[in-house]
Amino acid sequence: MTNSLHSQKTPSLPKKLLRGLLRQCAWCGGKGGFFTTWYTKTDNCQTCGLSRERGYEGFELGAATMGVFMTFGSIISWMIISVVVGIALVPLLLIAGALAVFVPTLGYPLTYTVWFAIDITFRSPTAEDFAQAQAWLDNRALA
């Protein structure tokens, strides 16, 4: 499997981002990517075995930043739309408050899969990444 993953054509950035938004592995498109349930994450893709962190200690910070972008982006978009349409202040604030609670809560897995898409765009997987992925898949098969 290492050879097939290593020789796989690198997906385009839009394809990687779309996969991330669909909670899939940005590299292989495996469903669920790094999650066994909606909120329970693993260190490796359940399909291809690539590590989401790949030896990068700051990965969590990037995922948290994606959460901030998603949350503030949705709130700002809502506020702009509501001002243009002319929605009253109270409904505007109630919905903005709901977005502030529900977007980060429901979008939690997306922060990791979208950040992984960006990460593998700037730091393409190496032969070592694929070797570690294969070792992880082999260990998982033995268990």
Beta strands, then each sheet from edge to edge (+ up, - down):
end
